[in-house]
Amino acid sequence: MTITFIKKLGCICLIALVTLSCSKDDNESLEGTGSHTVSVFPIKVGLSRSSDIKIFVSEKPFESYDKFAPLGSVSVPVQSKITDSINVNVSKYVGKTLFFTPLRKHLLSDNYYTIAGKSSPVNSVLIEDSKSEYKVSLILTEPESGSYAYDEAHMTLTVQKGTTPVANKEVYWYGTSFAWGPEMIRTIENRYMIDQSIVQLSMGKTKTDGTVKISIPVDEKGITSLGTTQEVNHNEHVFFVLENGKVKPVLVDVNALTLFQTLQY
């Protein structure tokens, strides 16, 4: 069962992710200088994850990754200042209009999606024989919900009491683990003690072998910092069952697209 906390993504996000070859990721590196060079300034604004970003160069504007035919790309350093630029060698493309598009690789797969902010200026340049140097500024920011096909991790969760699989057991999803702790457990147990209600989302009941299959959308932000000392893993989720009115949880780190996890109590 797919977690429905992604309602804001809308129906567009339910489109299956197109399986692509990795050839686009193996395209020519255009990093460096030549007779004609474009200095690209990637300006990060509210960007949560700075890894696996490339500036792709193409002859047509980016529409979707499955239709994209880039000429080459240049990697964006994870640590870069607003004044830092990346040199792109475009010597082979004199006379052509080139488009520069920032794309970020999915956290757990090899496909890319755009992180170009809507406030980015025009990202195209006509490379003229008489002019050797150009500048392009690109705004890099987290994509809007529903603007790309997200990845889904597929988990098989086995519920066991001791070493024995538990059939017909309701499994609930609390959410990510950020606010999880003893107080939340007490809140859930107290509510259940009063009126046997559970407000958390049910993932369904286990089968005779104690398993239930759950699909989990991958949050592309990954792990981010909260202040100077605390990190938040946006892909660590809490699932739980109730046994005699007591919460029995398991924390699941979604670090792969196929997962096998056991909730044992």
Residue pairs with C-beta under 8 A, 6 or more apart in sequence:
1 203
1 204
1 212
1 213
1 214
1 215
2 152
2 214
2 215
2 216
2 217
3 173
3 201
3 203
3 214
3 215
3 216
3 217
3 237
4 201
5 173
5 175
5 201
6 13
6 145
6 150
6 217
8 145
8 146
9 145
9 146
9 150
9 217
10 145
10 146
12 146
13 145
13 146
13 149
13 150
13 217
15 149
16 149
17 109
17 111
17 149
17 150
17 151
17 152
18 65
18 66
18 111
18 149
20 65
20 66
20 110
20 111
22 110
24 65
24 68
24 70
24 112
25 105
25 110
25 112
27 56
27 70
27 71
27 72
27 73
28 71
28 72
28 73
29 72
29 73
29 74
29 75
30 57
30 71
30 72
30 73
30 74
30 88
30 89
30 90
31 74
31 75
31 86
31 87
31 88
31 89
32 87
32 89
33 87
33 89
34 89
34 90
34 91
35 91
35 94
35 132
36 89
36 90
36 91
36 93
36 94
36 127
36 131
36 132
36 133
36 134
37 87
37 88
37 89
37 90
37 91
37 132
37 133
37 134
38 87
38 88
38 90
38 98
38 100
38 125
38 127
38 133
38 134
38 135
38 136
39 85
39 86
39 87
39 88
39 133
39 134
39 135
39 136
40 55
40 74
40 85
40 86
40 87
40 88
40 100
40 135
40 136
40 137
40 138
41 82
41 83
41 84
41 85
41 86
41 135
41 136
41 137
41 138
42 53
42 55
42 76
42 80
42 84
42 86
42 102
42 138
42 140
43 82
43 137
43 138
43 139
43 140
44 50
44 80
44 82
44 140
44 141
45 117
45 139
45 140
45 141
46 141
46 142
47 115
47 140
47 141
47 142
48 142
48 221
48 222
48 224
49 104
49 107
49 220
49 221
49 222
49 224
50 76
50 78
50 79
50 80
51 78
51 222
52 104
52 105
52 107
53 75
53 76
53 102
53 103
53 104
53 105
53 115
53 140
54 73
54 74
54 75
54 76
54 102
54 103
54 104
54 105
54 112
55 73
55 74
55 76
55 86
55 88
55 100
55 101
55 102
55 138
56 62
56 68
56 70
56 72
56 73
56 100
56 101
56 102
56 103
56 112
57 70
57 71
57 72
57 73
57 74
57 88
57 90
57 93
57 98
57 99
57 100
58 68
58 69
58 70
58 71
58 98
58 99
58 101
59 69
59 71
59 96
59 97
59 98
59 99
60 69
60 99
61 99
61 101
61 124
62 68
62 99
62 101
62 103
62 114
62 116
65 103
65 111
65 112
65 113
71 93
71 98
74 86
74 87
74 88
76 86
76 102
76 140
77 84
85 135
88 100
90 98
90 127
90 134
93 127
94 127
94 128
94 129
95 127
95 128
95 129
96 126
96 127
97 124
97 125
97 126
97 127
98 124
98 125
98 126
98 127
99 123
99 124
100 123
100 124
100 125
100 136
100 138
101 114
101 116
101 123
102 114
102 115
102 116
102 138
102 140
103 112
103 113
103 114
103 115
104 112
104 113
104 115
104 220
105 111
105 112
106 112
106 113
106 151
106 218
106 220
107 151
107 218
107 219
107 220
107 222
107 235
108 151
108 153
108 218
108 254
108 255
108 256
108 257
109 151
109 257
111 151
113 143
113 147
113 148
113 149
113 220
114 143
114 147
114 148
115 140
115 141
115 142
115 143
116 123
116 138
116 139
116 140
117 139
117 140
117 141
119 139
120 137
120 138
120 139
121 137
123 136
123 138
125 134
125 136
127 134
142 220
142 221
143 220
150 217
150 218
150 220
151 217
151 218
151 257
152 215
152 216
152 217
152 218
152 257
153 215
153 216
153 217
153 218
153 254
153 256
153 257
153 258
153 259
154 213
154 214
154 215
154 216
154 257
154 258
154 259
155 213
155 214
155 215
155 216
155 252
155 254
155 258
155 259
155 260
155 261
156 211
156 212
156 213
156 259
156 260
156 261
157 171
157 203
157 211
157 212
157 213
157 214
157 239
157 250
157 252
157 261
157 262
157 263
158 165
158 206
158 209
158 210
158 211
158 260
158 261
158 262
158 263
159 165
159 166
159 169
159 171
159 206
159 210
159 211
159 212
159 241
159 262
159 263
159 264
160 166
160 210
160 262
160 263
160 264
160 265
161 243
161 264
161 265
162 264
164 210
165 206
165 208
165 209
165 210
165 211
166 206
166 210
166 241
167 206
167 207
167 208
167 209
167 210
168 205
168 206
169 205
169 206
169 210
169 241
170 202
170 204
170 205
170 241
170 242
171 202
171 203
171 204
171 205
171 206
171 212
171 214
171 239
171 240
171 241
171 263
172 198
172 200
172 201
172 202
172 203
172 239
172 240
172 241
172 242
173 200
173 201
173 202
173 203
173 214
173 237
173 238
173 239
174 180
174 184
174 188
174 200
174 237
174 238
174 239
174 240
174 249
175 200
175 237
175 238
176 232
176 233
176 234
176 235
176 236
176 237
176 238
177 233
177 236
177 237
177 238
177 251
178 232
180 238
180 249
180 251
185 247
185 249
188 198
188 200
188 240
188 247
189 245
189 246
189 247
191 197
191 198
191 199
192 198
192 242
192 245
193 245
198 242
200 240
203 212
203 214
203 239
204 212
204 214
205 212
206 212
214 239
216 235
216 237
216 252
216 254
218 235
218 254
218 257
219 234
219 235
221 234
222 233
222 234
222 235
223 231
223 232
223 233
223 234
223 235
224 231
224 232
224 234
225 231
225 232
226 232
233 253
235 253
235 254
235 255
236 251
236 252
236 253
236 254
237 251
237 252
237 254
238 249
238 250
238 251
238 252
239 249
239 250
239 252
239 263
240 247
240 248
240 249
240 250
240 263
241 247
241 248
241 263
241 265
242 248
243 265
248 263
248 265
249 263
250 261
250 262
250 263
250 264
252 259
252 261
